[in-house]
Every structure is written in C-alpha cells, then in structure tokens.
Amino acid sequence: MAGTDSTQTTLDENSITGGPVIILVKPQLGENIGMVTRAMLNNGLTELRLVKPRDGWPNPAAEASAAGAIEVLENAKVFETTQEAVADLHKVYATTARTRDMTKPVAVPHHAAKEMRTFDQSSQKVGVLFGPEKAGLHNDDVVLADTVISVPLNPKFSSLNLAQAVLLISYEWYQLGVNVPDQELILGSSPLAIKGELVNFYERLEAALDESGFLWPPEKRPNMVRNLRNIFQRAHLTDQEVNTLHGVVKTLRLGPRVQSKSKK
C-alpha cells in the first residue's frame, strides 16, 4: 500500500483521468499539496486548483511528496480567490467537519460521489472545496457550494489531514466507476485442486488420525471430520499444496526419523 509503482507514475493513453476538480483553498504546506496530488492520481483525478497557497507556487516541497504525480502538480492552476476558482463549474461541494449557520444539503462521501457521477455524465463540471489545514473552509467559501460533504467519523476525533480528506472523496468517486469484485481469488502457477483430490487427501488424513487415536470417541468422529474438512476447504488448496499435505501425512505416519550420530 505504501510503496510506489514507478511504472505507473506518468499519464499516458491508458491512464484513467478526469473526474471532479479538486480545489485547495489557502493550503499551507507544500508537502500536503504534493500528498494531495498523489491521492488524486491514485483515483484518476487530474485537475487541481489552488487558491492563494500560503508559501507561493510552484513549491519544491510539493514535488518531493507527490511520489510521481508530477503531471498533476505541473498542471495545477492558481487563483487569487475561491470565487475565481469555481467560476466555470456547474456544481460545487464543500468539505467541512463543522456545522455552519446556513441551510444547505449535506451528503456523506458515497452519496456525494454518486451525485457527481450523474452530473459528470450530463457534462456538468463539478468541483470539491477543501479548506486550509489549520481551520478549514471559511463561511464565505462554503456559501459558494451547492452541497456540503460531511464524513461520519468518531465524534470525539473527526479531524482528517488534507490528503486524507481528498483521498476519501476521490476514492468514493473512483470506486463508482470501476467493476471490482468484493472478493477475488488470485491464483499462482498451480491450479486449484479438484474435489476428488481433496477428498482423497481428507481420507488419508482421517485414516492417519484414526490410527493415532485423535478421532475419538466414535460418536464424536463425524463432527470432528466435518470440522477438519471445513478448515481445509476454506483454504482454497492448490494441486501443489495438496501434494505437500500428502507428504506431511506420509511423514507423520512413518514416525520420527532416526538421526545418525555425528562423528566425533
């Protein structure tokens, strides 16, 4: 998770790009801006806008923490005000953990991402506002938004750093556009063992356990056998793994080897 695949750090014809515009209002640290671009590109977002970054722009510290998302940094646009940064957008979302004295729709990230997808499909340009690290968005920024995004977190500790907040929103966006199974079994060079081979192994193992007295008393044997088989069934054993287990059973049935005495 923490590593970087250096083969995937540049944009090309196979890159997933687009999505909502990420707007950082008065970001303070260049390092945080760099980490934001990394979070964006992880999820196919490429358009970054900066409103009056505290330490100016470009910022060498941002490049160092971008972990290869250089194109996002190089194409970032700088604005003097939030109003200018959102001027060409049809819909704007504002991220905030604080309640505001204004009436606006409030959405959790997943719901907001679904709305953004709908707007995007109808060629409406969408942006998401993120406030400065220390204090978050000012009310004058929030009032420009159509909807507030609120993340349901631990009420006693709901603070996110800037890159975490961007990653959370952009991740929800990206997941709605990809078809990834909830669970995926990744196979190596050895295929899964067929059921006949598994049963053959089970029977050899159970015979060995009968000899050793493990499957006792007789009235408990059927349930013990089912438990053992279920353990191995959950493992999705491959042909190679079953062969290895056959070797384990064979060795255990032969008993301990006689170790030759070392020559003095």
Secondary structure as UniProt FT lines:
FT   HELIX           6..8
FT   TURN            13..14
FT   STRAND          21..25
FT   HELIX           30..42
FT   TURN            43..44
FT   STRAND          48..51
FT   TURN            54..55
FT   HELIX           60..65
FT   TURN            67..68
FT   HELIX           70..74
FT   STRAND          77..79
FT   HELIX           82..85
FT   TURN            86..88
FT   STRAND          91..95
FT   STRAND          106..107
FT   HELIX           109..121
FT   TURN            122..123
FT   STRAND          126..130
FT   TURN            133..135
FT   HELIX           139..142
FT   TURN            143..144
FT   STRAND          147..149
FT   TURN            155..156
FT   HELIX           162..175
FT   TURN            176..177
FT   HELIX           195..212
FT   HELIX           218..220
FT   HELIX           221..234
FT   TURN            235..236
FT   HELIX           239..254
//
